[in-house]
Structure formats: C-alpha cells, structure tokens
Amino acid sequence: MFYERLSRSGSIELAVLFVVVWSSWIDTAWATGWVAPTRTPVVLLMVMLTLAGPVMGISLLDALTTSGETSAVAYVAMQLSRSAFMVSSFGLREDVGRNYAHVLAWSALSGAAASRAQ
C-alpha cells in the first residue's frame, strides 16, 4: 500500500487519492449550495452520496493495487448522479444547469475511458 512505501511514488499515489476524496467532497458541497436541502429529491441524492462515500473510502486502501474498480465505480457513480441531478433540477436554460451538463459529459467520458483502459 502507498503508506508502506515512503517514497516519491508513494507520495504521488497519496496525492492522487487525496484529490479523489477532496474532489468528491467539494463537488458535493458546491452542488448542495445551489439547491434547497429540505426538498425530498435533494435528501435522496444526499443519502445516495452518503452511502457511496464510505464504499469509495474503504476501497481506497487497495485502489492502486488490487481492487481499484470498487472505488472507481463509486466515484464515477457519485459524479454522474450528482451532475445528472443538477442538470434535471436546473435544466439547460440556466447557467448552472449548462455547467453541470458539461461536468456530466466529462464525467461520463472519463469514466468510460477509465473502464476501457483496464
């Protein structure tokens, strides 16, 4: 595991995993700032993201060695569901909806590319 190797490559692996966790958290925090947190669909989205987060987090310990698929699937599912929800909430006529449509497209493309690379 990356924390057993105090080296340059171990540091890079740790940085990559940090960016994955940080971006997942910050993207969720950013999205929830745009919607009313008491609406039932928002609560359901948050429950789904809250359940996917620990799955991703637990599997991160082995993400760079044996079982990276679990954390990758959880991460991509979080990205896609959050972005799709925001697009459906705001539509494409508003800037926020268009921005999240771009994020959704990039998340889908990068998730597909990553799955084909394996």
Phi and psi in degrees as GROMACS dihedral restraints (atoms count N, CA, C in turn):
[ dihedral_restraints ]
;  ai    aj    ak    al  type     phi  dphi    fc
    3     4     5     6     1   -62.4    20    10
    4     5     6     7     1   -31.9    20    10
    6     7     8     9     1   -78.7    20    10
    7     8     9    10     1   -11.4    20    10
    9    10    11    12     1   -85.4    20    10
   10    11    12    13     1   -15.8    20    10
   12    13    14    15     1  -111.4    20    10
   13    14    15    16     1    96.3    20    10
   15    16    17    18     1   -82.5    20    10
   16    17    18    19     1    80.0    20    10
   18    19    20    21     1  -143.1    20    10
   19    20    21    22     1  -178.8    20    10
   21    22    23    24     1   -63.9    20    10
   22    23    24    25     1   -44.9    20    10
   24    25    26    27     1   -66.4    20    10
   25    26    27    28     1   -36.3    20    10
   27    28    29    30     1   -64.3    20    10
   28    29    30    31     1   -37.5    20    10
   30    31    32    33     1   -67.2    20    10
   31    32    33    34     1   -39.2    20    10
   33    34    35    36     1   -66.9    20    10
   34    35    36    37     1   -42.4    20    10
   36    37    38    39     1   -61.1    20    10
   37    38    39    40     1   -43.3    20    10
   39    40    41    42     1   -62.1    20    10
   40    41    42    43     1   -40.8    20    10
   42    43    44    45     1   -64.1    20    10
   43    44    45    46     1   -41.2    20    10
   45    46    47    48     1   -61.9    20    10
   46    47    48    49     1   -46.4    20    10
   48    49    50    51     1   -65.6    20    10
   49    50    51    52     1   -36.8    20    10
   51    52    53    54     1   -61.4    20    10
   52    53    54    55     1   -44.4    20    10
   54    55    56    57     1   -62.5    20    10
   55    56    57    58     1   -38.5    20    10
   57    58    59    60     1   -61.5    20    10
   58    59    60    61     1   -50.1    20    10
   60    61    62    63     1   -66.7    20    10
   61    62    63    64     1   -45.0    20    10
   63    64    65    66     1   -62.5    20    10
   64    65    66    67     1   -45.8    20    10
   66    67    68    69     1   -66.5    20    10
   67    68    69    70     1   -34.8    20    10
   69    70    71    72     1   -63.3    20    10
   70    71    72    73     1   -44.5    20    10
   72    73    74    75     1   -68.4    20    10
   73    74    75    76     1   -47.6    20    10
   75    76    77    78     1   -68.4    20    10
   76    77    78    79     1   -35.4    20    10
   78    79    80    81     1   -65.1    20    10
   79    80    81    82     1   -38.7    20    10
   81    82    83    84     1   -68.1    20    10
   82    83    84    85     1   -43.6    20    10
   84    85    86    87     1   -62.5    20    10
   85    86    87    88     1   -40.9    20    10
   87    88    89    90     1   -64.9    20    10
   88    89    90    91     1   -45.3    20    10
   90    91    92    93     1   -64.6    20    10
   91    92    93    94     1   -42.3    20    10
   93    94    95    96     1   -71.4    20    10
   94    95    96    97     1   -14.6    20    10
   96    97    98    99     1   -72.3    20    10
   97    98    99   100     1   -17.0    20    10
   99   100   101   102     1   -94.6    20    10
  100   101   102   103     1   -14.6    20    10
  102   103   104   105     1  -122.3    20    10
  103   104   105   106     1   160.6    20    10
  105   106   107   108     1   -78.7    20    10
  106   107   108   109     1   116.9    20    10
  108   109   110   111     1   -68.9    20    10
  109   110   111   112     1    -9.5    20    10
  111   112   113   114     1   -92.6    20    10
  112   113   114   115     1    -8.0    20    10
  114   115   116   117     1   -70.2    20    10
  115   116   117   118     1   139.6    20    10
  117   118   119   120     1   -56.7    20    10
  118   119   120   121     1   -45.1    20    10
  120   121   122   123     1   -60.7    20    10
  121   122   123   124     1   -35.3    20    10
  123   124   125   126     1   -68.1    20    10
  124   125   126   127     1   -41.3    20    10
  126   127   128   129     1   -61.8    20    10
  127   128   129   130     1   -42.6    20    10
  129   130   131   132     1   -64.2    20    10
  130   131   132   133     1   -40.6    20    10
  132   133   134   135     1   -61.1    20    10
  133   134   135   136     1   -45.3    20    10
  135   136   137   138     1   -63.9    20    10
  136   137   138   139     1   -37.1    20    10
  138   139   140   141     1   -63.9    20    10
  139   140   141   142     1   -44.5    20    10
  141   142   143   144     1   -62.5    20    10
  142   143   144   145     1   -43.9    20    10
  144   145   146   147     1   -66.6    20    10
  145   146   147   148     1   -35.5    20    10
  147   148   149   150     1   -67.5    20    10
  148   149   150   151     1   -33.3    20    10
  150   151   152   153     1   -77.8    20    10
  151   152   153   154     1   -34.6    20    10
  153   154   155   156     1   -74.5    20    10
  154   155   156   157     1   -29.2    20    10
  156   157   158   159     1   -58.4    20    10
  157   158   159   160     1   -51.9    20    10
  159   160   161   162     1   -64.1    20    10
  160   161   162   163     1   -33.1    20    10
  162   163   164   165     1   -60.4    20    10
  163   164   165   166     1   -46.3    20    10
  165   166   167   168     1   -64.5    20    10
  166   167   168   169     1   -45.5    20    10
  168   169   170   171     1   -63.3    20    10
  169   170   171   172     1   -43.6    20    10
  171   172   173   174     1   -66.3    20    10
  172   173   174   175     1   -40.1    20    10
  174   175   176   177     1   -78.7    20    10
  175   176   177   178     1    -8.6    20    10
  177   178   179   180     1   -65.7    20    10
  178   179   180   181     1   -27.7    20    10
  180   181   182   183     1   -59.7    20    10
  181   182   183   184     1   -31.4    20    10
  183   184   185   186     1  -110.8    20    10
  184   185   186   187     1    12.9    20    10
  186   187   188   189     1   -62.1    20    10
  187   188   189   190     1   -32.5    20    10
  189   190   191   192     1   -95.9    20    10
  190   191   192   193     1     2.3    20    10
  192   193   194   195     1  -120.5    20    10
  193   194   195   196     1   -72.1    20    10
  195   196   197   198     1  -110.4    20    10
  196   197   198   199     1   -42.5    20    10
  198   199   200   201     1  -123.3    20    10
  199   200   201   202     1    54.9    20    10
  201   202   203   204     1   -71.2    20    10
  202   203   204   205     1   -18.7    20    10
  204   205   206   207     1   -62.8    20    10
  205   206   207   208     1   -40.3    20    10
  207   208   209   210     1   -62.3    20    10
  208   209   210   211     1   -48.8    20    10
  210   211   212   213     1   -68.3    20    10
  211   212   213   214     1   -35.1    20    10
  213   214   215   216     1   -66.9    20    10
  214   215   216   217     1   -43.0    20    10
  216   217   218   219     1   -64.2    20    10
  217   218   219   220     1   -43.2    20    10
  219   220   221   222     1   -63.4    20    10
  220   221   222   223     1   -43.2    20    10
  222   223   224   225     1   -63.6    20    10
  223   224   225   226     1   -47.6    20    10
  225   226   227   228     1   -65.8    20    10
  226   227   228   229     1   -39.6    20    10
  228   229   230   231     1   -61.4    20    10
  229   230   231   232     1   -40.1    20    10
  231   232   233   234     1   -64.5    20    10
  232   233   234   235     1   -45.6    20    10
  234   235   236   237     1   -62.5    20    10
  235   236   237   238     1   -46.7    20    10
  237   238   239   240     1   -67.6    20    10
  238   239   240   241     1   -44.9    20    10
  240   241   242   243     1   -67.0    20    10
  241   242   243   244     1   -40.7    20    10
  243   244   245   246     1   -63.8    20    10
  244   245   246   247     1   -46.0    20    10
  246   247   248   249     1   -67.8    20    10
  247   248   249   250     1   -43.0    20    10
  249   250   251   252     1   -62.7    20    10
  250   251   252   253     1   -39.6    20    10
  252   253   254   255     1   -61.7    20    10
  253   254   255   256     1   -43.8    20    10
  255   256   257   258     1   -67.2    20    10
  256   257   258   259     1   -38.8    20    10
  258   259   260   261     1   -64.1    20    10
  259   260   261   262     1   -43.1    20    10
  261   262   263   264     1   -69.6    20    10
  262   263   264   265     1   -29.3    20    10
  264   265   266   267     1   -73.4    20    10
  265   266   267   268     1   -40.9    20    10
  267   268   269   270     1  -103.4    20    10
  268   269   270   271     1   -22.4    20    10
  270   271   272   273     1    74.2    20    10
  271   272   273   274     1   177.0    20    10
  273   274   275   276     1   -91.1    20    10
  274   275   276   277     1    -2.1    20    10
  276   277   278   279     1   -82.3    20    10
  277   278   279   280     1   -20.8    20    10
  279   280   281   282     1  -100.5    20    10
  280   281   282   283     1   151.3    20    10
  282   283   284   285     1   -58.4    20    10
  283   284   285   286     1   -41.9    20    10
  285   286   287   288     1   -60.9    20    10
  286   287   288   289     1   -45.2    20    10
  288   289   290   291     1   -62.6    20    10
  289   290   291   292     1   -42.1    20    10
  291   292   293   294     1   -65.5    20    10
  292   293   294   295     1   -41.0    20    10
  294   295   296   297     1   -61.0    20    10
  295   296   297   298     1   -44.7    20    10
  297   298   299   300     1   -70.8    20    10
  298   299   300   301     1   -25.6    20    10
  300   301   302   303     1   -65.1    20    10
  301   302   303   304     1   -38.5    20    10
  303   304   305   306     1   -65.5    20    10
  304   305   306   307     1   -44.2    20    10
  306   307   308   309     1   -61.6    20    10
  307   308   309   310     1   -41.5    20    10
  309   310   311   312     1   -61.3    20    10
  310   311   312   313     1   -45.3    20    10
  312   313   314   315     1   -63.3    20    10
  313   314   315   316     1   -46.0    20    10
  315   316   317   318     1   -65.6    20    10
  316   317   318   319     1   -38.5    20    10
  318   319   320   321     1   -65.0    20    10
  319   320   321   322     1   -42.0    20    10
  321   322   323   324     1   -64.9    20    10
  322   323   324   325     1   -44.6    20    10
  324   325   326   327     1   -65.8    20    10
  325   326   327   328     1   -43.4    20    10
  327   328   329   330     1   -70.7    20    10
  328   329   330   331     1   -35.5    20    10
  330   331   332   333     1   -64.9    20    10
  331   332   333   334     1   -41.3    20    10
  333   334   335   336     1   -66.7    20    10
  334   335   336   337     1   -41.9    20    10
  336   337   338   339     1   -64.6    20    10
  337   338   339   340     1   -39.6    20    10
  339   340   341   342     1   -66.8    20    10
  340   341   342   343     1   -37.2    20    10
  342   343   344   345     1   -70.9    20    10
  343   344   345   346     1   -31.6    20    10
  345   346   347   348     1   -75.0    20    10
  346   347   348   349     1   -27.1    20    10
  348   349   350   351     1   -70.0    20    10
  349   350   351   352     1   -21.7    20    10
